[in-house]
Amino acid sequence: MNVDARDWELKALSAFEAEGLLAGLAELLVDAVESGASIGFLPPLALAEAEEYWRGVLAAMRAGERELIVVLEQGAVLGAVQLMCEMRANGRHRAEAGKLFVHRRARRRGLARALLGELERVAAGRGITLILMDTRQGGEAERLCEVLGYTRWGEVPEYARSGDGTLHTTVFFYRRLVERG
Ligand SMILES: CC(C)(COP(=O)(O)OP(=O)(O)OC[C@H]1O[C@@H](n2cnc3c(N)ncnc32)[C@H](O)[C@@H]1OP(=O)(O)O)[C@@H](O)C(=O)NCCC(=O)NCCS
């Protein structure tokens, strides 16, 4: 099933709202891992393990360290991204954009672009001026970061393991939300 741009909505969730979407979030994560995404897990990922992961995210949201932005279509979660805020005193102006994934059935419809746009809006609202992001070299997200104007600052070979067991290069990006005058 494909989705049309008019059918979905972007939402920055409260922890309470995210808890109500736990099953959909777990299904989304399993789909992303099965698609070969480099997001910290190796396939196969059990639904129960995915739910456990999201419970950890809920705890971080309740602690004020994490924001979760999703794309919803008729209650189904089609995509998600997290703003992982640096809580140390000298880094509260920066955060990482991580665990960005869009369900395979909804890709190439601009959802990731919209998710990152909303993430930046939420980040700016928290006074964050620097976003960091990393992704597998050659993966879909590398091109996404480039087209969105993120600055590539480095590459680390053999950074993470792929589903097939090989080690791959990770590319690191940043984006400043305000330019210094
Ligand atoms: C990366 C990912 C989130 C992109 O989601 P998406 O909703 O399909 O992306 P968008 O439709 O917003 O794409 C925006 C732009 O990014 C680039 N892009 C996205 N997917 C691409 C692909 N497979 N190949 C080449 N460029 C791609 C294109 O420039 C695209 O613009 P266009 O469609 O007008 O050409 C999605 O492919 C995904 O979930 N991948 C697996 C998880 C992952 O790798 N996450 C990144 C970890 S940080």
The ligand as a MOL file (V3000), in Angstrom:
LIG
                    3D

  0  0  0     0  0            999 V3000
M  V30 BEGIN CTAB
M  V30 COUNTS 48 50 0 0 0
M  V30 BEGIN ATOM
M  V30 1 C 16.3150 6.9330 4.9420 0
M  V30 2 C 14.7880 6.9420 5.0210 0
M  V30 3 C 14.3720 7.3940 6.4050 0
M  V30 4 C 14.2440 7.9330 3.9520 0
M  V30 5 O 12.8360 8.0210 4.1300 0
M  V30 6 P 11.8780 8.5540 2.9680 0
M  V30 7 O 10.6040 8.9980 3.5950 0
M  V30 8 O 11.7800 7.5460 1.9170 0
M  V30 9 O 12.6740 9.8200 2.4260 0
M  V30 10 P 12.0620 11.0590 1.6210 0
M  V30 11 O 10.9620 10.5750 0.7260 0
M  V30 12 O 11.7410 12.1500 2.5770 0
M  V30 13 O 13.3150 11.4640 0.7160 0
M  V30 14 C 13.8630 12.7700 0.7080 0
M  V30 15 C 15.0770 12.7610 -0.2020 0
M  V30 16 O 16.1100 11.9120 0.3300 0
M  V30 17 C 16.7650 11.2160 -0.7550 0
M  V30 18 N 16.4760 9.7810 -0.6720 0
M  V30 19 C 15.6090 9.1620 0.1500 0
M  V30 20 N 15.6250 7.8230 -0.0550 0
M  V30 21 C 16.5310 7.6080 -1.0320 0
M  V30 22 C 16.9970 6.4420 -1.6920 0
M  V30 23 N 16.5250 5.2080 -1.4020 0
M  V30 24 N 17.9500 6.5840 -2.6630 0
M  V30 25 C 18.4210 7.8060 -2.9920 0
M  V30 26 N 18.0030 8.9620 -2.3940 0
M  V30 27 C 17.0820 8.8530 -1.4320 0
M  V30 28 C 16.1590 11.7800 -2.0390 0
M  V30 29 O 16.9430 12.8960 -2.4080 0
M  V30 30 C 14.7840 12.2020 -1.5850 0
M  V30 31 O 14.2080 13.2040 -2.3710 0
M  V30 32 P 13.3980 12.7930 -3.7220 0
M  V30 33 O 12.4900 11.6430 -3.3680 0
M  V30 34 O 12.6900 14.0540 -4.0550 0
M  V30 35 O 14.4480 12.3810 -4.7010 0
M  V30 36 C 14.1930 5.5470 4.6960 0
M  V30 37 O 14.7320 5.0680 3.4840 0
M  V30 38 C 14.4680 4.5330 5.7680 0
M  V30 39 O 13.7060 4.4080 6.7100 0
M  V30 40 N 15.5910 3.7760 5.6290 0
M  V30 41 C 15.9370 2.7810 6.6120 0
M  V30 42 C 16.3380 3.4180 7.9270 0
M  V30 43 C 17.5930 4.2420 7.8230 0
M  V30 44 O 18.5110 3.9540 7.0960 0
M  V30 45 N 17.5940 5.2980 8.6240 0
M  V30 46 C 18.6800 6.2020 8.7140 0
M  V30 47 C 19.4510 5.9800 9.9510 0
M  V30 48 S 19.9470 7.5610 10.5370 0
M  V30 END ATOM
M  V30 BEGIN BOND
M  V30 1 1 1 2
M  V30 2 1 2 3
M  V30 3 1 2 4
M  V30 4 1 2 36
M  V30 5 1 4 5
M  V30 6 1 5 6
M  V30 7 2 6 7
M  V30 8 1 6 8
M  V30 9 1 6 9
M  V30 10 1 9 10
M  V30 11 2 10 11
M  V30 12 1 10 12
M  V30 13 1 10 13
M  V30 14 1 13 14
M  V30 15 1 14 15
M  V30 16 1 15 16
M  V30 17 1 15 30
M  V30 18 1 16 17
M  V30 19 1 17 18
M  V30 20 1 17 28
M  V30 21 1 18 19
M  V30 22 1 18 27
M  V30 23 2 19 20
M  V30 24 1 20 21
M  V30 25 1 21 22
M  V30 26 2 21 27
M  V30 27 1 22 23
M  V30 28 2 22 24
M  V30 29 1 24 25
M  V30 30 2 25 26
M  V30 31 1 26 27
M  V30 32 1 28 29
M  V30 33 1 28 30
M  V30 34 1 30 31
M  V30 35 1 31 32
M  V30 36 2 32 33
M  V30 37 1 32 34
M  V30 38 1 32 35
M  V30 39 1 36 37
M  V30 40 1 36 38
M  V30 41 2 38 39
M  V30 42 1 38 40
M  V30 43 1 40 41
M  V30 44 1 41 42
M  V30 45 1 42 43
M  V30 46 2 43 44
M  V30 47 1 43 45
M  V30 48 1 45 46
M  V30 49 1 46 47
M  V30 50 1 47 48
M  V30 END BOND
M  V30 END CTAB
M  END
